[in-house]
């Protein structure tokens, strides 16, 4: 079974517009915290447009830049 992470959750939100509580439980705390913050911003500033939800984790982008 593959690991469910931030990118998987975003993809699911973009495709279906929803995410189940079971999927929330599968996320690591850091991914969950970041996803919830992104959802808040997304709902407030992008009016829930699925294509405006960031596809990649900001934390992972920062790590890539450091390497």
PDB file as gemmi writes it, atoms N, CA and C in Angstrom:
CRYST1    1.000    1.000    1.000  90.00  90.00  90.00 P 1                      
ATOM      1  N   UNK A   1       0.835  -1.179   0.000  1.00  0.00           N  
ATOM      2  CA  UNK A   1       0.000   0.000   0.000  1.00  0.00           C  
ATOM      3  C   UNK A   1       0.885   1.249   0.000  1.00  0.00           C  
ATOM      4  N   UNK A   2       0.606   2.154  -0.898  1.00  0.00           N  
ATOM      5  CA  UNK A   2       1.426   3.352  -0.987  1.00  0.00           C  
ATOM      6  C   UNK A   2       1.027   4.358   0.095  1.00  0.00           C  
ATOM      7  N   UNK A   3       1.954   5.209   0.413  1.00  0.00           N  
ATOM      8  CA  UNK A   3       1.734   6.210   1.450  1.00  0.00           C  
ATOM      9  C   UNK A   3       0.877   7.350   0.897  1.00  0.00           C  
ATOM     10  N   UNK A   4      -0.086   7.778   1.655  1.00  0.00           N  
ATOM     11  CA  UNK A   4      -0.964   8.893   1.285  1.00  0.00           C  
ATOM     12  C   UNK A   4      -0.330  10.162   1.820  1.00  0.00           C  
ATOM     13  N   UNK A   5      -0.045  11.145   0.946  1.00  0.00           N  
ATOM     14  CA  UNK A   5       0.610  12.363   1.395  1.00  0.00           C  
ATOM     15  C   UNK A   5      -0.076  13.611   0.853  1.00  0.00           C  
ATOM     16  N   UNK A   6       0.557  14.744   1.052  1.00  0.00           N  
ATOM     17  CA  UNK A   6       0.002  16.044   0.669  1.00  0.00           C  
ATOM     18  C   UNK A   6      -0.409  16.074  -0.803  1.00  0.00           C  
ATOM     19  N   UNK A   7       0.474  15.628  -1.683  1.00  0.00           N  
ATOM     20  CA  UNK A   7       0.197  15.672  -3.118  1.00  0.00           C  
ATOM     21  C   UNK A   7      -1.010  14.814  -3.480  1.00  0.00           C  
ATOM     22  N   UNK A   8      -1.141  13.664  -2.844  1.00  0.00           N  
ATOM     23  CA  UNK A   8      -2.296  12.795  -3.091  1.00  0.00           C  
ATOM     24  C   UNK A   8      -3.595  13.471  -2.646  1.00  0.00           C  
ATOM     25  N   UNK A   9      -3.549  14.133  -1.498  1.00  0.00           N  
ATOM     26  CA  UNK A   9      -4.733  14.810  -0.973  1.00  0.00           C  
ATOM     27  C   UNK A   9      -5.150  15.953  -1.890  1.00  0.00           C  
ATOM     28  N   UNK A  10      -4.178  16.720  -2.376  1.00  0.00           N  
ATOM     29  CA  UNK A  10      -4.481  17.831  -3.279  1.00  0.00           C  
ATOM     30  C   UNK A  10      -5.074  17.310  -4.582  1.00  0.00           C  
ATOM     31  N   UNK A  11      -4.489  16.254  -5.100  1.00  0.00           N  
ATOM     32  CA  UNK A  11      -5.012  15.670  -6.344  1.00  0.00           C  
ATOM     33  C   UNK A  11      -6.463  15.221  -6.156  1.00  0.00           C  
ATOM     34  N   UNK A  12      -6.738  14.595  -5.036  1.00  0.00           N  
ATOM     35  CA  UNK A  12      -8.100  14.143  -4.743  1.00  0.00           C  
ATOM     36  C   UNK A  12      -9.048  15.334  -4.632  1.00  0.00           C  
ATOM     37  N   UNK A  13      -8.623  16.390  -3.971  1.00  0.00           N  
ATOM     38  CA  UNK A  13      -9.454  17.588  -3.843  1.00  0.00           C  
ATOM     39  C   UNK A  13      -9.725  18.227  -5.204  1.00  0.00           C  
ATOM     40  N   UNK A  14      -8.712  18.258  -6.047  1.00  0.00           N  
ATOM     41  CA  UNK A  14      -8.881  18.850  -7.370  1.00  0.00           C  
ATOM     42  C   UNK A  14      -9.830  18.032  -8.236  1.00  0.00           C  
ATOM     43  N   UNK A  15      -9.759  16.724  -8.114  1.00  0.00           N  
ATOM     44  CA  UNK A  15     -10.591  15.854  -8.948  1.00  0.00           C  
ATOM     45  C   UNK A  15     -12.029  15.757  -8.446  1.00  0.00           C  
ATOM     46  N   UNK A  16     -12.198  15.588  -7.141  1.00  0.00           N  
ATOM     47  CA  UNK A  16     -13.540  15.339  -6.614  1.00  0.00           C  
ATOM     48  C   UNK A  16     -14.129  16.502  -5.826  1.00  0.00           C  
ATOM     49  N   UNK A  17     -13.272  17.413  -5.366  1.00  0.00           N  
ATOM     50  CA  UNK A  17     -13.744  18.533  -4.568  1.00  0.00           C  
ATOM     51  C   UNK A  17     -13.968  18.182  -3.110  1.00  0.00           C  
ATOM     52  N   UNK A  18     -13.594  16.967  -2.718  1.00  0.00           N  
ATOM     53  CA  UNK A  18     -13.771  16.571  -1.324  1.00  0.00           C  
ATOM     54  C   UNK A  18     -12.681  15.596  -0.896  1.00  0.00           C  
ATOM     55  N   UNK A  19     -12.584  15.427   0.411  1.00  0.00           N  
ATOM     56  CA  UNK A  19     -11.628  14.483   0.978  1.00  0.00           C  
ATOM     57  C   UNK A  19     -12.303  13.862   2.205  1.00  0.00           C  
ATOM     58  N   UNK A  20     -12.130  12.581   2.380  1.00  0.00           N  
ATOM     59  CA  UNK A  20     -12.808  11.888   3.478  1.00  0.00           C  
ATOM     60  C   UNK A  20     -12.002  11.999   4.775  1.00  0.00           C  
ATOM     61  N   UNK A  21     -12.680  11.760   5.872  1.00  0.00           N  
ATOM     62  CA  UNK A  21     -12.005  11.760   7.163  1.00  0.00           C  
ATOM     63  C   UNK A  21     -10.997  10.611   7.255  1.00  0.00           C  
ATOM     64  N   UNK A  22     -11.286   9.510   6.595  1.00  0.00           N  
ATOM     65  CA  UNK A  22     -10.341   8.387   6.569  1.00  0.00           C  
ATOM     66  C   UNK A  22      -9.033   8.812   5.917  1.00  0.00           C  
ATOM     67  N   UNK A  23      -9.133   9.602   4.847  1.00  0.00           N  
ATOM     68  CA  UNK A  23      -7.923  10.080   4.177  1.00  0.00           C  
ATOM     69  C   UNK A  23      -7.179  11.090   5.050  1.00  0.00           C  
ATOM     70  N   UNK A  24      -7.918  11.924   5.782  1.00  0.00           N  
ATOM     71  CA  UNK A  24      -7.272  12.838   6.721  1.00  0.00           C  
ATOM     72  C   UNK A  24      -6.450  12.060   7.740  1.00  0.00           C  
ATOM     73  N   UNK A  25      -6.990  10.954   8.217  1.00  0.00           N  
ATOM     74  CA  UNK A  25      -6.292  10.140   9.218  1.00  0.00           C  
ATOM     75  C   UNK A  25      -5.000   9.549   8.672  1.00  0.00           C  
ATOM     76  N   UNK A  26      -4.933   9.331   7.370  1.00  0.00           N  
ATOM     77  CA  UNK A  26      -3.749   8.737   6.757  1.00  0.00           C  
ATOM     78  C   UNK A  26      -2.594   9.726   6.614  1.00  0.00           C  
ATOM     79  N   UNK A  27      -2.890  11.012   6.652  1.00  0.00           N  
ATOM     80  CA  UNK A  27      -1.854  12.030   6.455  1.00  0.00           C  
ATOM     81  C   UNK A  27      -0.975  12.182   7.694  1.00  0.00           C  
ATOM     82  N   UNK A  28       0.294  12.430   7.456  1.00  0.00           N  
ATOM     83  CA  UNK A  28       1.207  12.759   8.547  1.00  0.00           C  
ATOM     84  C   UNK A  28       0.798  14.117   9.109  1.00  0.00           C  
ATOM     85  N   UNK A  29       1.135  14.382  10.361  1.00  0.00           N  
ATOM     86  CA  UNK A  29       0.720  15.629  11.000  1.00  0.00           C  
ATOM     87  C   UNK A  29       1.182  16.859  10.211  1.00  0.00           C  
ATOM     88  N   UNK A  30       2.424  16.874   9.759  1.00  0.00           N  
ATOM     89  CA  UNK A  30       2.940  18.023   9.008  1.00  0.00           C  
ATOM     90  C   UNK A  30       2.167  18.244   7.720  1.00  0.00           C  
ATOM     91  N   UNK A  31       1.893  17.159   6.989  1.00  0.00           N  
ATOM     92  CA  UNK A  31       1.127  17.261   5.747  1.00  0.00           C  
ATOM     93  C   UNK A  31      -0.298  17.739   6.023  1.00  0.00           C  
ATOM     94  N   UNK A  32      -0.899  17.228   7.075  1.00  0.00           N  
ATOM     95  CA  UNK A  32      -2.261  17.614   7.429  1.00  0.00           C  
ATOM     96  C   UNK A  32      -2.330  19.089   7.801  1.00  0.00           C  
ATOM     97  N   UNK A  33      -1.402  19.529   8.615  1.00  0.00           N  
ATOM     98  CA  UNK A  33      -1.366  20.925   9.025  1.00  0.00           C  
ATOM     99  C   UNK A  33      -1.196  21.845   7.819  1.00  0.00           C  
ATOM    100  N   UNK A  34      -0.272  21.506   6.949  1.00  0.00           N  
ATOM    101  CA  UNK A  34      -0.033  22.317   5.757  1.00  0.00           C  
ATOM    102  C   UNK A  34      -1.243  22.305   4.823  1.00  0.00           C  
ATOM    103  N   UNK A  35      -1.852  21.152   4.646  1.00  0.00           N  
ATOM    104  CA  UNK A  35      -3.029  21.035   3.779  1.00  0.00           C  
ATOM    105  C   UNK A  35      -4.170  21.896   4.303  1.00  0.00           C  
ATOM    106  N   UNK A  36      -4.423  21.867   5.590  1.00  0.00           N  
ATOM    107  CA  UNK A  36      -5.503  22.670   6.168  1.00  0.00           C  
ATOM    108  C   UNK A  36      -5.244  24.167   6.010  1.00  0.00           C  
ATOM    109  N   UNK A  37      -3.999  24.582   6.163  1.00  0.00           N  
ATOM    110  CA  UNK A  37      -3.667  25.990   5.946  1.00  0.00           C  
ATOM    111  C   UNK A  37      -3.882  26.377   4.484  1.00  0.00           C  
ATOM    112  N   UNK A  38      -3.481  25.514   3.565  1.00  0.00           N  
ATOM    113  CA  UNK A  38      -3.668  25.785   2.138  1.00  0.00           C  
ATOM    114  C   UNK A  38      -5.150  25.836   1.778  1.00  0.00           C  
ATOM    115  N   UNK A  39      -5.953  24.976   2.383  1.00  0.00           N  
ATOM    116  CA  UNK A  39      -7.395  24.966   2.121  1.00  0.00           C  
ATOM    117  C   UNK A  39      -8.016  26.282   2.595  1.00  0.00           C  
ATOM    118  N   UNK A  40      -7.571  26.780   3.751  1.00  0.00           N  
ATOM    119  CA  UNK A  40      -8.088  28.061   4.239  1.00  0.00           C  
ATOM    120  C   UNK A  40      -7.801  29.183   3.244  1.00  0.00           C  
ATOM    121  N   UNK A  41      -6.561  29.268   2.788  1.00  0.00           N  
ATOM    122  CA  UNK A  41      -6.160  30.299   1.825  1.00  0.00           C  
ATOM    123  C   UNK A  41      -6.912  30.113   0.512  1.00  0.00           C  
ATOM    124  N   UNK A  42      -7.002  28.884   0.068  1.00  0.00           N  
ATOM    125  CA  UNK A  42      -7.673  28.536  -1.184  1.00  0.00           C  
ATOM    126  C   UNK A  42      -9.137  28.956  -1.158  1.00  0.00           C  
ATOM    127  N   UNK A  43      -9.820  28.680  -0.066  1.00  0.00           N  
ATOM    128  CA  UNK A  43     -11.237  29.052   0.048  1.00  0.00           C  
ATOM    129  C   UNK A  43     -11.416  30.565   0.144  1.00  0.00           C  
ATOM    130  N   UNK A  44     -10.520  31.234   0.842  1.00  0.00           N  
ATOM    131  CA  UNK A  44     -10.631  32.666   1.065  1.00  0.00           C  
ATOM    132  C   UNK A  44     -10.283  33.477  -0.184  1.00  0.00           C  
ATOM    133  N   UNK A  45      -9.171  33.149  -0.831  1.00  0.00           N  
ATOM    134  CA  UNK A  45      -8.675  33.976  -1.926  1.00  0.00           C  
ATOM    135  C   UNK A  45      -8.977  33.443  -3.323  1.00  0.00           C  
ATOM    136  N   UNK A  46      -9.169  32.134  -3.461  1.00  0.00           N  
ATOM    137  CA  UNK A  46      -9.391  31.560  -4.793  1.00  0.00           C  
ATOM    138  C   UNK A  46     -10.841  31.131  -4.998  1.00  0.00           C  
ATOM    139  N   UNK A  47     -11.696  31.437  -4.033  1.00  0.00           N  
ATOM    140  CA  UNK A  47     -13.119  31.084  -4.117  1.00  0.00           C  
ATOM    141  C   UNK A  47     -13.338  29.600  -4.391  1.00  0.00           C  
ATOM    142  N   UNK A  48     -12.440  28.762  -3.930  1.00  0.00           N  
ATOM    143  CA  UNK A  48     -12.595  27.314  -4.060  1.00  0.00           C  
ATOM    144  C   UNK A  48     -12.318  26.764  -5.444  1.00  0.00           C  
ATOM    145  N   UNK A  49     -11.694  27.553  -6.319  1.00  0.00           N  
ATOM    146  CA  UNK A  49     -11.360  27.069  -7.662  1.00  0.00           C  
ATOM    147  C   UNK A  49     -10.303  25.977  -7.537  1.00  0.00           C  
ATOM    148  N   UNK A  50     -10.644  24.767  -7.928  1.00  0.00           N  
ATOM    149  CA  UNK A  50      -9.771  23.605  -7.725  1.00  0.00           C  
ATOM    150  C   UNK A  50      -8.409  23.765  -8.394  1.00  0.00           C  
ATOM    151  N   UNK A  51      -8.336  24.446  -9.515  1.00  0.00           N  
ATOM    152  CA  UNK A  51      -7.063  24.590 -10.211  1.00  0.00           C  
ATOM    153  C   UNK A  51      -6.100  25.541  -9.503  1.00  0.00           C  
ATOM    154  N   UNK A  52      -6.577  26.306  -8.549  1.00  0.00           N  
ATOM    155  CA  UNK A  52      -5.725  27.255  -7.817  1.00  0.00           C  
ATOM    156  C   UNK A  52      -5.097  26.652  -6.559  1.00  0.00           C  
ATOM    157  N   UNK A  53      -5.477  25.444  -6.188  1.00  0.00           N  
ATOM    158  CA  UNK A  53      -4.904  24.792  -5.013  1.00  0.00           C  
ATOM    159  C   UNK A  53      -3.485  24.336  -5.353  1.00  0.00           C  
ATOM    160  N   UNK A  54      -2.493  24.718  -4.549  1.00  0.00           N  
ATOM    161  CA  UNK A  54      -1.105  24.341  -4.846  1.00  0.00           C  
ATOM    162  C   UNK A  54      -0.929  22.835  -4.943  1.00  0.00           C  
ATOM    163  N   UNK A  55      -0.271  22.401  -6.005  1.00  0.00           N  
ATOM    164  CA  UNK A  55      -0.108  20.968  -6.246  1.00  0.00           C  
ATOM    165  C   UNK A  55       1.041  20.367  -5.435  1.00  0.00           C  
ATOM    166  N   UNK A  56       2.014  21.189  -5.075  1.00  0.00           N  
ATOM    167  CA  UNK A  56       3.177  20.681  -4.364  1.00  0.00           C  
ATOM    168  C   UNK A  56       3.306  21.365  -3.010  1.00  0.00           C  
ATOM    169  N   UNK A  57       3.754  20.614  -2.067  1.00  0.00           N  
ATOM    170  CA  UNK A  57       3.950  21.110  -0.710  1.00  0.00           C  
ATOM    171  C   UNK A  57       5.007  22.217  -0.692  1.00  0.00           C  
ATOM    172  N   UNK A  58       4.737  23.306  -0.007  1.00  0.00           N  
ATOM    173  CA  UNK A  58       5.707  24.395   0.114  1.00  0.00           C  
ATOM    174  C   UNK A  58       6.934  23.949   0.893  1.00  0.00           C  
ATOM    175  N   UNK A  59       6.743  23.095   1.879  1.00  0.00           N  
ATOM    176  CA  UNK A  59       7.867  22.600   2.682  1.00  0.00           C  
ATOM    177  C   UNK A  59       8.813  21.762   1.826  1.00  0.00           C  
ATOM    178  N   UNK A  60       8.261  20.949   0.950  1.00  0.00           N  
ATOM    179  CA  UNK A  60       9.097  20.125   0.082  1.00  0.00           C  
ATOM    180  C   UNK A  60       9.826  20.977  -0.942  1.00  0.00           C  
ATOM    181  N   UNK A  61       9.210  22.064  -1.398  1.00  0.00           N  
ATOM    182  CA  UNK A  61       9.869  22.983  -2.326  1.00  0.00           C  
ATOM    183  C   UNK A  61      11.077  23.616  -1.661  1.00  0.00           C  
ATOM    184  N   UNK A  62      10.927  24.012  -0.388  1.00  0.00           N  
ATOM    185  CA  UNK A  62      12.029  24.626   0.352  1.00  0.00           C  
ATOM    186  C   UNK A  62      13.187  23.649   0.505  1.00  0.00           C  
ATOM    187  N   UNK A  63      12.871  22.383   0.784  1.00  0.00           N  
ATOM    188  CA  UNK A  63      13.915  21.367   0.931  1.00  0.00           C  
ATOM    189  C   UNK A  63      14.661  21.161  -0.378  1.00  0.00           C  
ATOM    190  N   UNK A  64      13.958  21.157  -1.505  1.00  0.00           N  
ATOM    191  CA  UNK A  64      14.574  20.964  -2.807  1.00  0.00           C  
ATOM    192  C   UNK A  64      15.535  22.114  -3.120  1.00  0.00           C  
ATOM    193  N   UNK A  65      15.147  23.343  -2.775  1.00  0.00           N  
ATOM    194  CA  UNK A  65      15.986  24.501  -3.041  1.00  0.00           C  
ATOM    195  C   UNK A  65      17.273  24.456  -2.225  1.00  0.00           C  
ATOM    196  N   UNK A  66      17.207  23.931  -0.998  1.00  0.00           N  
ATOM    197  CA  UNK A  66      18.381  23.840  -0.136  1.00  0.00           C  
ATOM    198  C   UNK A  66      19.389  22.829  -0.673  1.00  0.00           C  
ATOM    199  N   UNK A  67      18.903  21.760  -1.292  1.00  0.00           N  
ATOM    200  CA  UNK A  67      19.791  20.680  -1.790  1.00  0.00           C  
ATOM    201  C   UNK A  67      20.471  21.038  -3.050  1.00  0.00           C  
TER     202      UNK A  67                                                      
END                                                                             
